[in-house]
């Protein structure tokens, strides 16, 4: 993988230079790793973003492709010895839809559409987490093949699954039909969400909490109005709240371009929306709403506008002398809620350089952090320039952000001062101050072959990290690495 680098700087808050700790900050143990790259048609949106799941601070499970029609779930111990392997065999045209676990089981959901019989099927395969023994394989949802692809949502702890289909009348959604299961594949609820009361075109999706409660999100009224309906399994009634995010503001017609959500287990749903000017397609503002279904009320953050001053602040950090004249390709990528109820919103610039077979690029990260009362506490920008060839898409670049040990950690694979490595940045969530950049010492190969697969990167604990990489240009094989930070 050939990565080019722009000097990395934190923006809008003070980091005046790039500083490094030494490679002695980590201890690495590696074993060979066999992996067949995914042949996804969508290189921009990855269906499976995480293929390594932590069991505890020492053990983990990995889902990896071994052949065209075969995956494997593998459990590893503290010494990254393989404890067991369970093969997952797929039919032609079948794809992995989701990968999750609970304290007792690990499972995959797979999707297959057969136009010859006119149906699409979602299948669950269940494996015992302790022994690797296959427990059950079961069809959990079926829909006509001509319908939209079956939707899937999994709760944060993996204990609940909802599969759903859109029921259409011509080109409009009239209802959503769903089935809720627990992780032992016992059906908890069949439900149909009637949406005939919405007269305008709209889009809708489902979120699921650990109790199996469903949160139906609806964007309607020409992408200006957000509504959320909460359903619990022992009642047919829904609690509903809505807010107007777009419309006419100062003579400008504004609409919601993108939404990102974070659902807590206390009935709180956070929604962040980027809004665009309909006339110019320029980024207008960032809006944040908290839906509190326990209290039955909403809270709103002050609107953050993407002003010319904001754009000018970005140009301070571009060393190539080519000023940015407008925000482009900025996508909301993640919401993180800290134990102190601070909400961190991350947006990333991601795009293709040109037409078909051109490189994929992941550039700056925009960070916005709100306190418990949705006041903007701080904002910052991390400037980066990661490039990958078209056949890899974003599988090895972009970033991994997580909150642990009282700090926000961001991992990126980059080439700094001629050294390609996985770099760690630790950020104070209260004020945005950043510590020095720490290279983890992987010595990742910097060439056109696959050298790092971000999907396998996972934290087992605050000081233990799992990655998959290729160490040198001369090496043809990947390695599974356990990195222990000192």
URWO-V403291 format. One record per pair of residues at least 24 apart in sequence whose C-alpha atoms are under 10 Angstrom apart, sorted by the first residue. I is the first residue (numbers start at 1). J is the second residue. D is the distance in whole Angstrom. If there is no record, write none. Layout:
i,j,d
I,J,D
I,J,D
This chain:
i,j,d
1,387,8
1,388,6
1,389,7
1,392,9
1,396,8
1,397,9
1,444,9
1,445,8
1,446,6
1,447,5
1,448,4
1,449,5
1,450,5
1,451,6
1,452,8
1,470,10
2,386,9
2,387,7
2,388,6
2,389,8
2,414,10
2,415,9
2,420,9
2,445,9
2,446,5
2,447,5
2,448,5
2,449,8
2,450,9
2,451,9
3,361,10
3,385,8
3,386,6
3,387,5
3,388,7
3,389,9
3,397,9
3,413,8
3,414,6
3,415,6
3,416,10
3,420,8
3,445,10
3,446,7
3,447,8
3,448,9
4,361,10
4,384,9
4,385,7
4,386,6
4,387,6
4,388,9
4,414,7
4,415,6
4,416,9
4,418,10
4,420,9
4,446,10
5,363,10
5,383,10
5,384,7
5,385,5
5,386,7
5,387,9
5,414,7
5,415,6
5,416,7
5,417,9
5,418,9
5,420,10
6,317,10
6,318,8
6,319,7
6,320,8
6,363,9
6,383,8
6,384,6
6,385,6
6,386,9
6,414,9
6,415,9
6,416,8
7,317,9
7,318,9
7,319,8
7,383,7
7,384,7
7,385,8
7,415,9
7,416,7
7,417,9
8,317,9
8,318,10
8,319,10
8,364,9
8,381,10
8,382,7
8,383,5
8,384,5
8,385,8
8,414,9
8,416,8
8,437,9
9,317,7
9,318,9
9,364,10
9,381,8
9,382,6
9,383,6
9,384,8
9,434,10
10,317,8
10,364,10
10,365,9
10,366,10
10,380,7
10,381,5
10,382,5
10,383,7
10,384,10
10,432,9
10,433,9
10,434,8
11,313,8
11,314,7
11,315,10
11,316,8
11,317,7
11,364,10
11,365,10
11,366,9
11,367,10
11,379,9
11,380,5
11,381,5
11,382,6
11,383,7
12,310,9
12,313,7
12,314,8
12,316,9
12,317,10
12,378,9
12,379,7
12,380,5
12,381,6
12,382,9
12,432,10
13,378,8
13,379,7
13,380,6
13,381,8
13,431,9
13,432,7
13,433,7
13,434,9
14,380,9
14,432,9
14,433,7
14,434,8
15,433,8
15,434,7
15,435,9
15,436,9
17,436,9
18,416,9
18,435,10
18,436,7
18,437,7
19,435,9
19,436,5
19,437,6
19,438,8
20,416,10
20,423,10
20,424,10
20,435,9
20,436,6
20,437,5
20,438,6
20,439,7
21,435,10
21,436,7
21,437,7
21,438,5
21,439,7
21,440,9
22,437,10
22,438,7
22,439,7
22,440,9
22,441,9
23,438,8
23,439,6
23,440,6
23,441,5
23,442,9
24,439,9
24,440,9
24,441,8
24,485,9
24,486,8
25,438,8
25,439,8
25,440,7
25,441,8
25,483,10
25,484,9
25,485,6
25,486,5
26,438,10
26,439,9
26,440,6
26,441,7
26,442,10
26,463,9
26,464,9
26,482,10
26,483,6
26,484,5
26,485,4
26,486,6
27,440,9
27,441,8
27,442,10
27,464,10
27,481,10
27,482,8
27,483,6
27,484,5
27,485,6
27,486,8
28,440,9
28,441,8
28,442,8
28,464,10
28,465,9
28,466,10
28,481,7
28,482,6
28,483,5
28,484,6
28,485,9
29,79,8
29,80,8
29,466,10
29,479,10
29,480,8
29,481,6
29,482,5
29,483,7
29,484,8
30,79,9
30,80,8
30,442,10
30,466,10
30,467,9
30,468,9
30,469,10
30,478,10
30,479,6
30,480,5
30,481,4
30,482,6
30,483,9
31,79,10
31,80,7
31,81,8
31,82,10
31,468,10
31,478,9
31,479,5
31,480,5
31,481,7
31,482,9
32,468,9
32,469,10
32,470,10
32,477,7
32,478,6
32,479,5
32,480,6
32,481,9
33,64,10
33,468,8
33,469,9
33,470,10
33,477,7
33,478,5
33,479,5
33,480,5
33,481,9
34,64,8
34,65,8
34,66,7
34,468,10
34,477,8
34,478,7
34,479,8
34,480,9
35,63,10
35,64,6
35,65,6
35,66,6
35,67,9
35,71,10
35,453,10
35,468,10
35,477,9
35,478,8
35,479,10
36,64,8
36,65,5
36,66,6
36,67,6
36,68,8
36,70,10
36,71,9
37,64,9
37,65,7
37,66,9
37,67,9
37,68,10
37,391,10
37,392,8
37,395,9
37,450,9
37,453,9
38,64,9
38,65,7
38,67,10
38,68,9
38,391,10
38,392,9
38,395,9
39,68,9
39,391,9
39,392,9
40,95,10
40,391,9
40,392,10
40,393,9
41,391,10
42,393,8
42,394,10
43,352,10
43,360,9
43,390,8
43,391,8
43,392,7
43,393,5
43,394,6
43,395,8
44,350,8
44,351,8
44,352,9
44,360,9
44,392,10
44,393,6
44,394,6
44,395,9
45,393,9
45,394,8
45,395,10
46,393,9
46,394,8
46,395,8
46,455,9
47,95,10
47,96,8
47,97,7
47,98,8
48,96,8
48,97,7
48,98,6
48,99,7
48,455,8
49,98,9
49,99,10
49,395,9
49,454,8
49,455,5
49,456,9
49,457,10
50,98,9
50,99,8
50,100,9
50,454,8
50,455,5
50,456,6
50,457,8
50,458,8
51,98,9
51,99,7
51,100,9
51,453,10
51,454,9
51,455,6
51,456,5
51,457,8
51,458,9
52,99,9
52,100,9
52,454,10
52,455,7
52,456,5
52,457,7
52,458,6
52,459,9
52,460,10
52,466,8
52,467,9
53,99,9
53,100,8
53,101,8
53,106,9
53,456,9
53,457,9
53,458,7
53,459,9
53,460,8
53,466,10
54,101,9
54,458,7
54,459,7
54,460,5
54,461,9
54,465,10
54,466,9
55,101,9
55,102,9
55,103,8
55,104,10
55,129,9
55,460,8
56,103,10
56,459,10
56,460,6
56,461,8
57,459,8
57,460,5
57,461,5
57,462,9
57,463,9
57,464,7
57,465,9
58,460,7
58,461,8
58,464,8
58,465,10
58,482,10
59,83,10
59,460,8
60,129,10
60,458,9
60,459,10
60,460,8
60,466,9
61,85,10
61,100,10
61,101,9
61,106,8
61,129,9
62,99,9
62,456,7
63,87,10
63,88,9
63,96,10
63,99,8
63,100,10
63,107,10
63,108,9
63,455,10
63,456,9
64,88,10
64,456,9
65,96,10
68,92,9
68,93,10
69,93,9
69,94,8
69,95,9
71,96,9
73,99,10
73,106,8
73,107,9
73,108,9
73,127,9
73,129,10
73,132,8
74,129,10
74,132,8
75,129,8
75,130,9
75,131,9
75,132,8
78,482,9
79,482,8
80,466,10
80,480,8
80,481,8
80,482,7
83,130,9
83,131,8
83,132,9
84,129,9
84,130,9
84,131,7
84,132,6
84,133,9
85,131,9
85,132,6
85,133,9
86,127,8
86,128,10
86,131,9
86,132,6
86,133,7
86,134,7
87,127,10
87,132,9
87,134,9
88,125,8
88,126,10
88,127,10
88,134,10
89,125,10
94,120,10
94,121,9
94,122,9
94,123,10
95,122,10
96,122,10
96,123,9
96,124,10
97,122,8
97,123,9
97,124,10
97,150,10
97,151,9
97,152,8
98,124,9
98,152,8
98,153,9
98,154,8
99,124,10
99,125,10
99,154,9
99,158,9
100,154,8
100,155,9
100,156,9
100,157,8
100,158,6
100,159,9
100,161,10
100,183,9
101,126,9
101,127,9
101,128,10
101,129,8
101,156,10
101,157,7
101,158,5
101,159,7
101,183,8
102,128,10
102,129,8
102,156,10
102,157,6
102,158,5
102,159,6
102,160,10
102,183,7
102,184,10
103,128,10
103,129,8
103,130,9
103,157,9
103,158,9
103,159,9
104,128,6
104,129,5
104,130,7
104,131,10
104,159,10
104,183,9
104,184,10
105,129,5
105,130,8
105,131,10
105,132,9
105,133,10
105,134,10
105,135,9
105,158,9
105,159,9
105,183,8
105,184,8
106,130,9
106,132,9
106,134,10
106,135,10
106,158,9
106,183,9
106,184,10
107,134,10
107,135,10
107,136,10
107,137,10
107,158,9
107,183,8
107,184,9
108,137,10
109,137,10
109,138,10
109,139,9
109,140,9
109,152,9
109,161,10
110,139,9
111,139,10
111,141,10
111,142,10
111,149,9
111,150,8
111,151,10
112,142,10
112,145,9
112,149,10
112,150,10
113,142,10
113,143,9
113,144,9
113,145,6
113,146,9
113,149,9
113,150,10
114,144,9
114,145,7
114,146,10
115,144,9
115,145,6
115,146,8
116,145,9
117,144,9
117,145,8
118,143,9
118,144,6
118,145,5
118,146,7
118,147,10
119,143,6
119,144,4
119,145,4
119,146,8
119,147,9
120,144,6
120,145,5
120,146,9
120,147,9
120,148,10
120,149,8
120,150,8
121,145,9
121,149,10
121,150,8
122,149,10
122,150,7
122,151,9
122,152,9
122,163,8
122,164,10
124,183,10
124,184,10
124,185,8
125,185,9
126,183,8
126,184,8
126,185,8
127,184,10
135,184,9
136,184,9
136,185,9
137,185,9
138,185,8
139,185,9
140,179,8
140,180,9
140,181,8
140,185,8
140,186,9
140,187,9
141,165,9
141,178,9
141,179,7
141,180,10
143,167,10
143,177,10
150,178,10
151,176,10
151,178,9
151,205,8
151,206,8
152,178,9
152,179,10
152,205,9
152,206,8
152,207,9
152,208,10
153,180,10
153,205,9
153,206,7
153,207,6
153,208,6
153,209,10
153,214,10
154,180,10
154,181,10
154,182,10
154,183,10
154,206,10
154,207,8
154,208,6
154,209,8
154,210,9
154,212,9
155,182,10
155,183,10
155,207,8
155,208,5
155,209,5
155,210,5
155,211,8
155,212,8
155,213,9
155,214,10
155,263,9
155,265,10
156,207,10
156,208,8
156,209,7
156,210,6
156,263,9
156,264,9
156,265,9
157,183,10
157,209,8
157,210,6
157,211,10
158,182,9
158,183,7
158,209,9
158,210,8
159,183,5
159,184,8
159,185,10
159,209,9
159,210,6
159,211,8
159,212,8
160,184,9
160,185,9
160,186,10
160,187,10
160,188,9
160,208,7
160,209,8
160,210,6
160,211,7
160,212,6
160,213,9
161,185,8
161,187,9
161,188,10
161,207,10
161,208,8
161,209,9
161,210,9
161,212,8
162,187,10
162,188,10
162,189,9
162,190,10
162,206,8
162,207,8
162,208,7
162,212,8
162,213,10
162,214,8
163,190,10
163,206,9
164,190,10
164,191,9
164,192,9
164,205,9
164,206,8
165,192,10
166,192,10
166,193,10
166,204,9
166,205,10
167,192,9
167,193,10
167,194,10
167,195,10
171,201,9
172,196,10
172,199,10
172,200,9
172,201,7
172,202,8
172,203,9
173,198,9
173,201,8
173,202,8
173,203,8
173,204,9
174,198,9
174,199,10
175,204,10
176,204,9
176,205,9
176,206,10
176,216,10
178,206,9
178,214,10
180,208,9
180,212,7
180,213,9
180,214,9
180,233,9
181,212,8
182,210,10
182,211,9
182,212,8
188,212,8
188,233,8
188,234,10
189,232,10
189,233,6
189,234,9
190,233,9
191,231,10
191,233,9
191,236,9
192,236,10
193,229,10
193,231,9
193,236,10
193,238,10
202,226,10
204,228,10
206,230,10
207,261,9
207,262,9
207,263,8
207,269,9
208,263,8
208,264,10
208,265,10
209,263,7
209,264,7
209,265,6
209,266,9
209,267,8
210,263,10
210,264,9
210,265,7
210,266,10
211,265,8
213,265,10
213,267,9
214,238,10
215,239,10
215,240,10
215,263,9
215,267,9
215,269,8
216,240,9
217,241,10
217,242,10
217,261,10
217,271,10
218,242,9
219,243,10
219,244,10
219,245,10
219,256,8
219,259,9
220,244,10
220,256,10
221,246,9
221,247,9
221,255,9
222,246,9
222,247,9
222,254,10
222,255,7
222,256,9
223,247,9
223,254,9
223,255,6
223,256,5
223,257,8
223,258,9
223,275,9
224,248,10
224,253,10
224,254,8
224,255,5
224,256,6
224,257,9
224,275,9
225,255,9
225,256,8
226,256,9
226,259,10
226,271,9
226,273,10
226,289,10
227,291,10
228,269,9
228,291,8
228,293,10
229,293,9
230,267,9
230,293,8
239,293,7
239,294,10
239,296,8
240,291,10
240,293,8
240,296,9
241,291,8
241,292,9
241,293,9
241,296,8
241,297,8
241,298,8
242,291,9
242,298,9
243,289,9
243,291,10
243,298,9
243,300,10
245,273,8
245,274,10
245,275,8
245,286,10
245,287,7
245,288,9
245,289,9
245,303,10
246,273,10
246,275,7
246,276,9
246,277,10
246,287,10
247,277,10
247,278,10
248,277,10
249,277,10
252,276,10
252,277,7
252,278,8
252,279,8
252,280,10
252,284,10
253,277,6
253,278,6
253,279,7
253,280,10
253,284,10
254,278,6
254,279,8
254,280,10
254,281,9
254,282,10
254,283,9
254,284,7
254,285,9
255,281,10
255,283,10
255,284,9
256,284,10
256,285,9
256,286,10
256,287,9
257,281,9
257,283,9
257,284,10
257,331,9
257,332,10
258,286,10
258,330,10
258,331,7
258,332,7
259,287,10
259,288,10
259,331,9
259,332,7
259,333,9
260,288,10
260,331,9
260,332,6
260,333,7
260,334,7
260,335,7
260,345,9
260,346,10
260,347,10
261,288,10
261,289,10
261,290,10
261,332,10
261,333,10
261,334,8
261,335,7
261,336,10
261,345,10
262,290,9
262,334,8
262,335,6
262,336,7
262,337,8
262,343,9
262,345,10
263,290,10
263,291,10
263,335,10
263,337,9
264,292,10
264,337,9
266,292,8
266,293,9
266,294,8
267,291,8
267,292,6
267,293,5
267,294,6
267,295,9
267,296,10
268,292,5
268,293,6
268,294,8
268,295,9
268,298,10
269,293,8
269,298,10
270,298,10
270,299,9
270,300,10
270,335,8
270,336,10
270,337,9
270,343,9
271,300,10
271,335,9
272,301,10
272,332,8
272,334,10
272,335,8
272,345,8
273,332,8
274,304,10
274,305,10
274,306,10
274,330,9
274,331,8
274,332,8
274,347,10
275,305,9
275,306,10
276,306,10
281,327,10
281,328,10
282,306,9
282,326,7
282,327,7
282,328,8
283,307,9
283,326,8
283,327,6
283,328,8
283,329,10
283,330,9
284,327,10
286,332,10
286,368,9
288,343,10
288,345,9
288,370,9
288,374,8
289,374,8
290,373,10
290,374,8
299,373,8
299,374,8
300,373,9
300,374,7
300,375,9
301,370,8
301,371,10
301,373,8
301,374,5
301,375,6
301,376,8
302,374,8
302,375,7
302,376,8
303,376,10
304,368,10
304,376,9
313,381,10
314,364,9
314,366,10
314,380,10
314,381,8
314,382,10
314,383,9
317,364,10
317,381,9
317,382,9
317,383,7
317,384,10
318,383,8
318,384,10
329,362,10
329,363,10
330,363,9
330,364,9
330,365,9
330,366,9
331,365,10
331,366,10
332,365,10
332,366,9
333,365,9
333,366,10
333,399,10
334,367,10
334,400,10
334,401,8
334,402,10
335,367,10
335,368,10
335,369,10
335,401,10
336,369,9
336,401,9
336,402,8
336,403,8
336,408,9
337,369,10
337,370,10
337,371,10
337,372,10
337,403,8
338,371,10
338,372,10
338,402,10
338,403,7
338,404,9
338,406,8
338,407,9
338,408,9
338,429,8
339,403,9
339,404,10
339,406,9
340,371,8
340,372,7
340,406,10
340,429,10
340,430,10
341,370,9
341,371,7
341,372,5
341,373,9
341,374,9
342,369,7
342,370,6
342,371,4
342,372,5
342,373,9
342,374,8
342,375,10
342,376,10
342,377,9
342,429,8
342,430,8
343,368,8
343,369,6
343,370,5
343,371,6
343,372,7
343,373,10
343,374,8
343,375,10
343,376,9
343,377,10
343,429,9
344,368,6
344,369,4
344,370,7
344,371,9
344,376,10
344,377,10
344,378,10
344,379,9
344,403,10
344,408,9
344,429,8
345,369,6
345,370,8
345,379,9
346,379,10
346,380,10
346,381,10
346,401,9
347,381,10
348,381,10
348,382,10
348,398,8
348,399,9
349,383,10
349,384,10
349,385,10
349,398,9
350,385,10
350,386,9
350,387,10
350,394,9
350,398,8
351,387,10
351,393,10
351,394,10
352,387,9
352,388,10
352,389,10
352,390,8
352,393,9
353,387,9
353,390,10
356,390,8
357,389,8
357,390,5
357,391,8
357,393,10
358,388,9
358,389,7
358,390,6
358,391,9
358,393,10
359,387,7
359,388,6
359,389,5
359,390,5
359,391,9
359,392,9
359,393,8
359,394,10
360,386,8
360,387,6
360,388,5
360,389,6
360,390,6
360,391,9
360,392,8
360,393,6
360,394,7
360,397,9
360,398,10
361,385,7
361,386,6
361,387,5
361,388,7
361,389,9
361,390,10
361,393,9
361,394,8
361,397,8
361,398,8
362,386,5
362,387,7
362,388,9
362,394,8
362,397,7
362,398,5
362,399,9
363,387,9
363,397,10
363,398,8
363,399,10
364,398,10
365,398,9
365,399,9
367,432,9
368,432,9
369,429,8
369,430,8
369,431,9
369,432,8
370,429,10
370,430,9
371,429,10
371,430,8
377,429,9
377,430,7
377,431,7
377,432,9
378,429,9
378,430,8
378,431,6
378,432,6
378,433,9
379,431,9
379,432,7
380,431,10
380,432,7
380,433,9
380,434,10
381,432,10
382,410,10
382,425,10
384,412,9
384,413,10
384,414,8
384,415,10
385,413,10
385,414,8
385,415,9
386,412,9
386,413,8
386,414,7
386,415,9
387,414,9
388,448,8
388,449,10
388,450,9
389,448,8
389,449,9
389,450,10
391,450,10
392,449,9
392,450,8
392,453,9
394,453,9
394,454,8
394,455,10
395,450,10
395,452,8
395,453,6
395,454,6
395,455,7
395,456,10
396,450,8
396,451,8
396,452,5
396,453,5
396,454,5
396,455,8
396,456,10
396,457,10
396,468,10
396,469,9
397,452,8
397,453,8
397,454,7
397,455,10
398,454,8
399,423,10
399,454,8
399,457,10
400,424,10
400,454,8
400,455,9
400,457,8
400,458,8
400,459,10
401,425,10
401,426,10
401,458,10
402,426,10
402,458,9
402,459,8
402,462,10
403,427,10
403,429,9
403,462,9
404,459,9
404,461,8
404,462,6
404,463,9
405,461,9
405,462,6
405,463,9
406,430,10
406,462,9
407,432,10
407,434,10
407,462,10
408,432,9
408,434,9
409,434,10
409,462,10
410,437,10
411,437,10
411,438,10
411,439,10
411,440,10
411,454,10
411,457,9
412,439,10
412,454,9
413,439,9
413,444,9
413,452,8
413,453,10
413,454,9
414,439,10
414,444,9
414,446,10
415,444,9
415,446,8
418,446,10
419,443,7
419,444,8
419,445,9
419,446,9
420,444,6
420,445,7
420,446,6
420,447,10
420,471,10
421,445,8
421,446,9
421,452,10
421,469,10
421,471,9
422,452,9
422,467,9
422,469,10
440,465,10
440,483,8
440,484,9
440,485,8
441,471,10
441,483,9
442,467,9
442,468,10
442,469,8
442,470,9
442,471,7
442,472,9
442,481,9
442,483,9
443,469,9
443,470,8
443,471,6
443,472,7
444,469,7
444,470,6
444,471,5
444,472,6
444,473,8
445,469,8
445,470,6
445,471,5
445,472,4
445,473,5
445,474,8
445,475,8
446,470,9
446,471,9
446,472,8
446,473,7
447,472,9
447,473,7
448,473,9
449,473,8
449,476,9
450,476,9
450,477,9
450,478,9
451,475,10
451,476,9
451,477,9
451,478,7
451,479,10
452,478,8
452,479,9
453,478,10
456,480,9
457,481,9
457,482,10
458,482,10
459,483,9
460,484,10
